[in-house]
Protein backbone atom coordinates (compact mmCIF):
# COMPACT_ATOMS: atom_id res chain seq x y z
CA UNK A 1 0.00 0.00 0.00
CA UNK A 2 1.41 3.40 -1.00
CA UNK A 3 1.95 6.02 1.68
CA UNK A 4 0.10 9.32 1.32
CA UNK A 5 2.57 12.11 0.67
CA UNK A 6 2.17 15.79 1.33
CA UNK A 7 3.61 16.70 -2.06
CA UNK A 8 1.73 17.49 -5.23
CA UNK A 9 2.62 18.14 -8.82
CA UNK A 10 0.69 21.22 -9.88
CA UNK A 11 0.84 23.06 -13.18
CA UNK A 12 2.42 26.43 -12.47
CA UNK A 13 -0.35 28.19 -14.41
CA UNK A 14 -2.78 27.48 -11.55
CA UNK A 15 -0.44 28.32 -8.66
CA UNK A 16 -1.00 31.46 -6.64
CA UNK A 17 1.33 34.21 -7.82
CA UNK A 18 3.22 34.29 -4.50
CA UNK A 19 4.68 30.81 -5.12
CA UNK A 20 5.96 31.82 -8.53
CA UNK A 21 7.49 34.97 -7.10
CA UNK A 22 9.19 32.98 -4.32
CA UNK A 23 10.75 30.79 -7.02
CA UNK A 24 11.83 33.93 -8.89
CA UNK A 25 13.56 35.19 -5.73
CA UNK A 26 15.27 31.82 -5.22
CA UNK A 27 16.44 31.82 -8.85
CA UNK A 28 17.79 35.38 -8.57
CA UNK A 29 19.76 34.46 -5.46
CA UNK A 30 21.03 31.15 -6.86
CA UNK A 31 22.14 32.73 -10.13
CA UNK A 32 23.83 35.56 -8.18
CA UNK A 33 21.84 38.17 -10.13
CA UNK A 34 20.90 39.59 -6.74
CA UNK A 35 23.21 39.47 -3.75
CA UNK A 36 20.73 39.84 -0.90
CA UNK A 37 17.25 38.57 -0.13
CA UNK A 38 16.11 42.18 0.28
CA UNK A 39 17.33 43.13 -3.21
CA UNK A 40 15.71 40.03 -4.75
CA UNK A 41 12.32 40.49 -3.06
CA UNK A 42 12.31 44.18 -4.02
CA UNK A 43 12.98 43.25 -7.64
CA UNK A 44 10.22 40.61 -7.68
CA UNK A 45 7.74 42.63 -5.65
CA UNK A 46 7.07 40.54 -2.55
CA UNK A 47 7.84 41.02 1.13
CA UNK A 48 10.75 39.36 2.91
CA UNK A 49 8.29 37.71 5.29
CA UNK A 50 6.37 36.13 2.38
CA UNK A 51 9.62 34.82 0.93
CA UNK A 52 10.72 33.32 4.25
CA UNK A 53 7.25 31.86 4.85
CA UNK A 54 7.25 29.86 1.59
CA UNK A 55 10.90 29.40 0.60
CA UNK A 56 11.24 25.90 2.09
CA UNK A 57 7.90 24.74 0.71
CA UNK A 58 8.32 25.61 -2.99
CA UNK A 59 10.82 23.75 -5.14
CA UNK A 60 11.14 23.03 -8.85
CA UNK A 61 10.45 19.40 -9.73
CA UNK A 62 13.86 17.71 -9.85
CA UNK A 63 15.38 20.59 -11.83
CA UNK A 64 18.33 21.16 -9.55
CA UNK A 65 19.36 17.56 -9.00
CA UNK A 66 21.77 17.08 -11.90
CA UNK A 67 25.33 16.94 -10.61
CA UNK A 68 24.08 16.61 -7.07
CA UNK A 69 24.09 14.04 -4.31
CA UNK A 70 20.58 12.79 -3.60
CA UNK A 71 19.49 10.58 -0.70
CA UNK A 72 16.42 8.40 -1.22
CA UNK A 73 14.51 6.53 1.48
CA UNK A 74 12.41 3.49 0.64
CA UNK A 75 10.15 1.21 2.66
CA UNK A 76 10.07 -2.12 0.87
CA UNK A 77 9.14 -5.75 1.27
CA UNK A 78 11.83 -8.10 2.51
CA UNK A 79 11.75 -10.03 -0.76
CA UNK A 80 14.78 -11.69 -2.36
CA UNK A 81 15.95 -9.66 -5.34
CA UNK A 82 13.94 -6.49 -4.63
CA UNK A 83 16.91 -4.47 -3.38
CA UNK A 84 18.88 -5.72 -6.38
CA UNK A 85 16.09 -4.50 -8.69
CA UNK A 86 16.20 -1.07 -7.02
CA UNK A 87 19.98 -0.87 -7.42
CA UNK A 88 19.72 -2.03 -11.05
CA UNK A 89 17.19 0.74 -11.76
CA UNK A 90 19.64 3.27 -10.34
CA UNK A 91 22.53 1.86 -12.37
CA UNK A 92 20.44 1.71 -15.56
CA UNK A 93 19.75 5.44 -15.30
CA UNK A 94 23.49 6.06 -14.93
CA UNK A 95 23.50 7.28 -11.33
CA UNK A 96 26.44 6.36 -9.11
CA UNK A 97 25.59 4.70 -5.79
CA UNK A 98 27.58 6.18 -2.90
CA UNK A 99 25.99 4.48 0.12
CA UNK A 100 23.36 1.84 0.89
CA UNK A 101 21.92 1.41 4.38
CA UNK A 102 19.23 -1.14 5.22
CA UNK A 103 17.46 -1.75 8.50
CA UNK A 104 16.59 -5.18 9.79
CA UNK A 105 13.12 -5.95 8.42
CA UNK A 106 10.25 -5.61 10.88
CA UNK A 107 7.00 -7.34 9.95
CA UNK A 108 8.48 -8.08 6.53
CA UNK A 109 9.24 -4.41 5.72
CA UNK A 110 12.76 -2.96 5.52
CA UNK A 111 13.81 0.65 5.30
CA UNK A 112 16.58 1.30 2.79
CA UNK A 113 18.43 4.57 2.38
CA UNK A 114 20.46 5.01 -0.81
CA UNK A 115 22.65 8.01 -1.60
CA UNK A 116 23.48 8.57 -5.27
CA UNK A 117 25.44 10.97 -7.43
CA UNK A 118 23.44 12.25 -10.38
CA UNK A 119 26.30 13.64 -12.53
CA UNK A 120 26.15 10.92 -15.18
CA UNK A 121 22.42 10.24 -15.18
CA UNK A 122 20.96 9.83 -18.64
CA UNK A 123 17.41 10.74 -17.66
CA UNK A 124 15.74 12.89 -15.04
CA UNK A 125 15.58 11.98 -11.37
CA UNK A 126 11.79 11.91 -11.68
CA UNK A 127 12.05 9.05 -14.20
CA UNK A 128 14.28 7.08 -11.85
CA UNK A 129 11.89 7.63 -8.95
CA UNK A 130 9.01 6.46 -11.13
CA UNK A 131 10.83 3.27 -12.17
CA UNK A 132 11.64 2.40 -8.58
CA UNK A 133 8.13 3.20 -7.36
CA UNK A 134 6.66 0.83 -9.98
CA UNK A 135 8.63 -2.14 -8.63
CA UNK A 136 6.42 -4.69 -6.89
CA UNK A 137 7.07 -4.54 -3.13
CA UNK A 138 7.94 -0.84 -2.84
CA UNK A 139 5.65 0.73 -0.21
CA UNK A 140 7.01 4.27 -0.10
CA UNK A 141 9.75 6.27 -1.75
CA UNK A 142 10.88 9.80 -1.00
CA UNK A 143 13.82 12.10 -1.39
CA UNK A 144 15.11 12.91 2.08
CA UNK A 145 18.07 15.07 1.11
CA UNK A 146 20.04 16.61 -1.71
CA UNK A 147 23.21 18.63 -1.93
Secondary structure, DSSP 8 states (H G I E B T S, - for coil): -----S-----GGGS-HHHHHHHHHHHHHHTTSSSSHHHHHHHHT--HHHHHHHTTT---SSGGGTTSEEEEEEEEE--TTHHHHHHHHHHHTT-EEEEEEE---BTTEEEEEEEEE-TT-SS-HHHHHHHHHHSTTEEEEEEEEE-
